[in-house]
């Protein structure tokens, strides 16, 4: 009888350790040093925009939003899906003297910025999917509307199985006063 109690206690400890590692240790985002750049204007349509990248931070983590399906019912992104997260703080330096592209006549210094990201291992681009765009229209993505002199922070969620990211690049999909259709 005592032997069964020891075995049962051992099994319970093993299960507790597995649960601890599965749900606590392996689910925690790992923060590692990634090569990033800040203090520059985003390029757009062959020119430098007046959207200034103040700072960027990155980490491995999990998609925080609800599971999303396509119109056909196919799951395109799952809640808590592992991903690479890029946090970008940017400032709108457009002004009435230097208006944004596609200026909105009612709000001449307001800018809509839609961003995505690219991941790298050394000089090799890593296959990643922008989880905020997958299954949506071409101009979809994480966006902010920023008035002249104001700042905003966006979080990009890039789905990838790669755990060897060494650097990333923030890429504008759209910068302008009138949002794309």
ZIPEGI-V658287 format. One record per residue. N is the residue number from 0. RES is the residue in one letter. OMEGA is omega in degrees with one decimal (999 if undefined). D_CENTER is the distance of its C-alpha to the mean C-alpha in Angstrom with 1 decimal. Layout:
# ZIPEGI-V658287
N,RES,OMEGA,D_CENTER / N,RES,OMEGA,D_CENTER
This chain:
# ZIPEGI-V658287
0,X,-179.6,55.4 / 1,X,179.4,54.0 / 2,X,178.3,52.4 / 3,X,178.5,50.4 / 4,X,178.5,49.2 / 5,X,179.0,47.9 / 6,X,179.6,46.2 / 7,X,178.4,44.6 / 8,X,178.8,43.4 / 9,X,178.4,42.0 / 10,X,179.2,40.1 / 11,X,178.2,38.7 / 12,X,179.0,37.5 / 13,X,178.6,35.9 / 14,X,179.2,34.1 / 15,X,178.9,32.9 / 16,X,178.4,31.6 / 17,X,178.9,29.8 / 18,X,179.1,28.2 / 19,X,-178.2,27.3 / 20,X,-178.1,25.5 / 21,X,-171.9,23.9 / 22,X,-179.5,22.6 / 23,X,-173.8,22.3 / 24,X,-175.8,22.0 / 25,X,-179.6,20.0 / 26,X,-179.3,17.6 / 27,X,176.9,16.7 / 28,X,177.3,13.6 / 29,X,177.2,15.0 / 30,X,179.7,14.4 / 31,X,177.4,15.7 / 32,X,177.6,16.4 / 33,X,177.7,14.2 / 34,X,179.6,15.6 / 35,X,-180.0,13.8 / 36,X,175.8,15.5 / 37,X,-180.0,16.0 / 38,X,179.3,19.0 / 39,X,175.0,18.9 / 40,X,177.9,18.9 / 41,X,172.9,16.5 / 42,X,176.6,18.7 / 43,X,179.3,19.2 / 44,X,175.3,22.0 / 45,X,179.6,23.7 / 46,X,171.5,23.9 / 47,X,176.0,22.2 / 48,X,173.6,20.9 / 49,X,172.6,21.5 / 50,X,-173.7,17.9 / 51,X,177.7,17.9 / 52,X,-178.3,14.9 / 53,X,-179.8,16.2 / 54,X,173.6,13.9 / 55,X,174.6,10.8 / 56,X,-179.2,10.1 / 57,X,176.3,8.5 / 58,X,169.0,9.5 / 59,X,-179.7,10.1 / 60,X,-175.6,9.8 / 61,X,179.0,10.1 / 62,X,-171.5,8.9 / 63,X,-173.7,10.6 / 64,X,-178.7,11.9 / 65,X,174.3,15.2 / 66,X,-178.1,16.0 / 67,X,178.4,16.1 / 68,X,176.5,19.0 / 69,X,178.2,20.2 / 70,X,179.1,23.4 / 71,X,177.9,25.3 / 72,X,178.9,24.1 / 73,X,177.9,22.1 / 74,X,179.4,19.1 / 75,X,175.0,15.9 / 76,X,-174.4,13.4 / 77,X,173.7,14.7 / 78,X,-179.6,14.2 / 79,X,174.7,13.5 / 80,X,178.2,12.5 / 81,X,-179.3,11.6 / 82,X,175.1,8.3 / 83,X,-174.8,6.7 / 84,X,175.2,4.3 / 85,X,176.1,4.5 / 86,X,-175.3,6.4 / 87,X,171.6,8.6 / 88,X,-177.0,12.1 / 89,X,-178.6,14.2 / 90,X,177.2,17.7 / 91,X,177.2,19.8 / 92,X,173.6,22.9 / 93,X,180.0,24.4 / 94,X,177.5,27.8 / 95,X,176.3,30.8 / 96,X,177.7,32.3 / 97,X,-174.2,29.2 / 98,X,179.3,27.6 / 99,X,173.4,24.4 / 100,X,178.3,24.6 / 101,X,-175.7,25.6 / 102,X,173.9,26.9 / 103,X,-175.7,27.4 / 104,X,180.0,31.1 / 105,X,-179.7,30.7 / 106,X,-169.0,27.8 / 107,X,179.8,28.3 / 108,X,176.7,25.8 / 109,X,-178.0,23.0 / 110,X,171.1,20.0 / 111,X,179.2,17.2 / 112,X,175.3,14.1 / 113,X,-175.2,11.7 / 114,X,166.8,8.9 / 115,X,-179.5,7.2 / 116,X,176.2,7.2 / 117,X,-179.4,10.0 / 118,X,-179.1,10.8 / 119,X,165.3,14.4 / 120,X,-171.9,17.2 / 121,X,178.7,19.8 / 122,X,-178.5,20.4 / 123,X,176.8,19.3 / 124,X,179.8,16.3 / 125,X,176.6,14.6 / 126,X,-179.3,14.4 / 127,X,-179.9,10.9 / 128,X,175.3,10.0 / 129,X,-174.4,7.2 / 130,X,177.1,7.8 / 131,X,-179.4,7.8 / 132,X,-172.6,10.4 / 133,X,178.7,12.4 / 134,X,-179.6,15.9 / 135,X,-179.1,15.8 / 136,X,-172.1,17.5 / 137,X,-178.2,16.7 / 138,X,178.7,15.6 / 139,X,177.2,13.1 / 140,X,178.4,9.5 / 141,X,-175.2,7.9 / 142,X,173.7,11.0 / 143,X,170.5,13.4 / 144,X,-172.5,17.1 / 145,X,175.7,18.5 / 146,X,-178.9,22.2 / 147,X,178.7,23.9 / 148,X,-179.5,23.5 / 149,X,178.1,20.8 / 150,X,175.9,17.4 / 151,X,176.2,14.1 / 152,X,178.2,10.9 / 153,X,174.2,7.6 / 154,X,178.7,4.4 / 155,X,-178.5,1.4 / 156,X,-176.4,2.9 / 157,X,-179.8,5.5 / 158,X,177.4,8.9 / 159,X,174.4,11.5 / 160,X,-178.4,14.8 / 161,X,176.2,15.0 / 162,X,-177.1,15.3 / 163,X,178.6,16.6 / 164,X,176.6,13.8 / 165,X,178.2,15.6 / 166,X,179.4,13.6 / 167,X,177.9,10.8 / 168,X,175.2,11.2 / 169,X,-174.3,9.5 / 170,X,176.1,11.3 / 171,X,172.6,12.7 / 172,X,179.3,13.6 / 173,X,170.7,16.0 / 174,X,178.4,17.5 / 175,X,-178.5,20.7 / 176,X,179.1,22.9 / 177,X,-177.5,23.2 / 178,X,179.0,20.3 / 179,X,179.0,20.6 / 180,X,999,22.4
